């Protein structure tokens, strides 16, 4: 299967504005890239690439005063298989976890484990360990939150999503991540492309998507509390503790995002 993916973001800046961008397909998919998703700017401006502390590919620019267009168009080869389900994957004791997984047990900007721990144990303390427990968390979050773009709020935390019971995909991921960490299961937030492949086409405009990965049985596994079913054509961009680590853009000055378009769709080989 071939998937065309890309974006067009248009910013209006009243003055030169430094930006950090996390928009490239994750390095783990580099061998699948048929056409690379190179960042293109209009007007042309210098781009400096770097790897962040989580290994994500990022770019630094200084957007000039006025209008700046950021775009990319890539093609990725995909297996066409849905997310793997490994029901036998077991939860490891904290003392047996690898060092690099420990940071994903801790509270973070959008995942307040201290506020949600007692609730998590009351909800999931009697559920089976391992894959079944993470799936129980996904099932609960999927039912607890009502999805709607009108509910989007960049500052909403996992605790607020639990209380509000509304949100978008990032809120589902944050609440599920927080619950997993409360139950001593390392969980990390993911962002990327997820098109309407193998499912009815949604009426809403395409957007980047959020899901999470849980560490079970010595490996990281994909879970999606928003959709709560294995999906086809998921293409990772970045991983982190929560959305603060993987924002598509972090700007250091006044600006307006005047246009936002995302494309991810299956295509036939030419």
C-alpha positions in Angstrom: 0.0 0.0 0.0 1.2 3.5 -0.8 0.1 6.5 1.2 0.4 10.1 0.2 0.9 12.4 3.1 1.8 16.0 3.7 0.7 19.4 5.0 0.4 23.1 4.3 0.7 25.5 7.2 0.5 29.3 6.7 1.7 31.6 9.4 1.4 35.4 9.6 4.1 37.0 11.7 4.3 40.8 12.5 8.1 40.4 13.1 10.8 37.7 12.6 9.8 34.8 14.7 11.9 31.7 15.7 10.1 28.4 15.4 10.7 24.8 16.3 9.0 22.3 13.9 8.2 18.7 14.5 6.7 17.6 11.2 8.9 15.0 9.6 7.9 11.3 9.5 9.7 9.4 12.3 13.1 8.0 11.5 11.8 4.5 12.1 9.8 4.8 8.9 12.7 6.1 6.8 13.1 2.9 4.8 9.4 3.1 3.9 9.7 6.5 2.3 9.2 6.4 -1.4 9.1 10.2 -1.8 10.7 12.0 1.2 8.6 14.6 3.1 11.1 17.4 2.8 10.0 20.7 4.4 9.6 23.5 1.9 9.2 27.1 2.9 7.8 30.0 0.9 9.6 32.4 0.9 12.8 30.3 1.0 14.5 30.6 4.4 17.3 28.7 6.1 16.3 25.5 7.8 18.4 23.9 10.5 17.7 20.3 11.4 18.3 18.6 14.7 17.2 15.5 16.8 15.4 16.2 20.1 15.9 14.3 23.3 13.4 11.7 22.2 15.1 11.1 18.9 12.5 12.9 16.8 13.5 14.7 13.7 12.9 18.5 14.0 13.7 21.7 12.2 14.5 25.3 13.3 13.6 28.3 11.3 13.1 32.0 11.8 9.9 33.0 10.0 10.3 36.5 8.5 7.8 39.3 9.1 4.7 38.7 6.9 3.3 35.4 5.5 5.3 32.1 5.6 4.1 28.9 4.0 5.4 25.6 5.3 4.6 22.5 3.2 5.6 18.9 2.5 4.4 16.2 0.2 5.7 12.6 0.7 4.7 9.1 -0.2 5.3 6.2 2.3 5.0 2.5 1.7 2.9 0.7 4.3 2.0 -3.0 4.9 -1.7 -2.3 4.8 -2.0 -4.3 8.0 -3.9 -3.0 11.0 -2.2 -2.2 14.3 -0.8 -5.4 15.9 -2.7 -7.0 18.8 -0.5 -8.9 21.2 -2.9 -10.1 23.9 -0.2 -12.2 25.6 2.1 -9.2 26.2 2.6 -9.0 30.0 3.2 -6.1 32.3 6.7 -5.9 33.8 7.4 -5.1 37.4 8.8 -1.6 37.8 12.1 -3.0 39.0 12.4 -5.0 35.8 11.8 -2.1 33.4 14.7 -0.8 31.3 16.1 2.6 32.4 14.9 4.4 29.3 11.2 3.4 30.0 11.2 5.0 33.5 10.6 8.5 32.3 7.3 7.3 30.8 6.0 6.3 34.3 6.2 9.9 35.6 3.7 12.7 35.6 4.1 15.4 32.9 2.7 18.7 31.7 -0.6 17.2 30.4 -0.7 13.9 32.3 -1.2 14.6 36.1 -0.6 11.1 37.6 -0.8 12.6 41.1 -4.4 13.8 40.6 -5.6 10.6 38.7 -3.8 7.8 40.6 -6.6 7.1 43.1 -9.2 7.1 40.3 -7.1 4.9 38.1 -6.7 2.2 40.8 -10.4 2.3 41.7 -11.3 1.8 38.0 -8.6 -0.7 36.9 -7.1 -2.2 40.0 -9.0 -5.4 39.6 -8.5 -5.7 35.8 -6.1 -8.4 34.5 -2.5 -7.3 34.2 -0.8 -6.7 30.9 -2.5 -6.1 27.5 -6.0 -6.6 29.0 -5.4 -3.8 31.5 -4.3 -1.3 28.8 -7.2 -2.3 26.7 -9.6 -1.8 29.6 -8.1 1.7 30.0 -8.7 2.4 26.3 -12.3 1.1 26.4 -13.0 3.3 29.4 -11.5 6.5 27.9 -13.2 5.8 24.6 -16.6 5.7 26.4 -15.9 8.5 28.9 -14.9 11.3 26.5 -17.2 12.7 23.8 -15.2 13.6 20.6 -15.7 17.0 18.9 -13.4 19.5 17.3 -15.5 22.2 18.9 -14.2 20.9 22.2 -10.5 21.4 21.2 -8.5 23.3 23.7 -4.7 23.4 23.7 -4.4 23.8 27.5 -6.7 20.8 28.4 -4.9 18.3 30.6 -5.7 14.6 31.3 -7.4 15.6 34.6 -9.5 18.2 32.8 -10.4 15.7 30.1 -11.6 13.3 32.8 -13.7 16.0 34.4 -15.0 17.7 31.2 -15.7 14.4 29.4 -15.1 16.1 26.1 -12.1 16.6 23.8 -10.2 15.6 20.7 -7.7 12.8 20.0 -4.9 14.4 22.1 -7.2 14.4 25.1 -8.0 10.7 24.7 -4.3 9.9 24.5 -3.4 12.1 27.5 -6.0 10.5 29.7 -5.1 7.0 28.7 -1.4 7.7 29.1 -2.0 9.1 32.6 -4.1 6.1 33.6 -1.4 3.7 32.3 1.3 5.5 34.3 -0.8 5.4 37.4 -1.0 1.6 37.0 2.8 1.4 36.7 2.7 0.8 32.9 5.1 3.0 30.9 3.2 5.0 28.3 4.3 7.6 25.7 2.3 10.0 23.6 2.5 9.8 19.8 1.5 12.1 17.0 1.4 11.4 13.3 -0.8 10.8 10.3 -3.9 8.5 10.3 -6.1 8.7 7.3 -9.5 7.2 6.7 -8.1 3.9 5.3 -10.3 0.8 5.8 -13.0 2.9 7.5 -15.8 5.1 6.4 -14.5 8.5 5.3 -15.1 11.2 7.9 -16.9 14.4 7.1 -14.4 16.5 9.0 -11.2 17.9 7.4 -8.1 15.8 7.8 -5.8 16.6 10.8 -2.8 15.1 12.5 -3.7 12.4 14.9 -2.7 11.4 18.4 -2.4 7.9 20.0 -0.1 6.3 22.5 2.3 3.4 23.0 2.5 1.2 26.2 5.5 -0.8 27.2 4.5 -4.5 27.7 6.4 -7.7 27.4 9.7 -5.9 26.7 8.4 -3.9 23.7 6.3 -0.8 22.9 2.8 -1.5 21.5 0.4 0.9 19.8 -3.0 1.8 21.4 -5.6 4.3 20.3 -8.2 5.3 22.9 -9.9 7.7 20.4 -10.9 5.0 17.9 -10.5 1.9 20.1 -10.0 -0.5 17.2 -6.8 -1.4 15.3 -6.4 1.0 12.3 -4.6 0.8 9.0 -2.1 3.3 7.7 -0.8 4.9 10.9 2.4 6.9 10.2 4.3 8.1 13.2 5.9 11.6 13.3 7.1 11.9 16.9 6.9 10.4 20.4 7.3 12.1 23.8 5.9 12.4 27.3 2.8 14.3 26.1 1.8 16.8 23.5 4.2 19.5 24.9 7.1 17.4 23.7 5.8 16.8 20.1 4.0 20.0 19.2 4.0 20.4 15.4 5.3 24.0 15.9 6.6 25.9 18.9 6.8 29.6 18.2 8.7 32.3 20.1 6.8 35.5 19.2 3.4 36.7 18.1 1.9 34.9 15.1 -1.4 33.8 13.5 -1.9 30.3 11.9 -4.0 31.5 9.0 -4.3 28.2 7.1 -3.9 24.6 8.2 -4.2 21.6 5.8 -3.2 17.9 6.3 -3.3 15.2 3.6 -3.1 11.5 4.2 -4.7 9.1 1.7 -4.1 5.8 0.0 -2.9 6.0 -3.6 -2.3 3.5 -6.4 1.2 2.9 -7.7 1.9 4.8 -11.0 
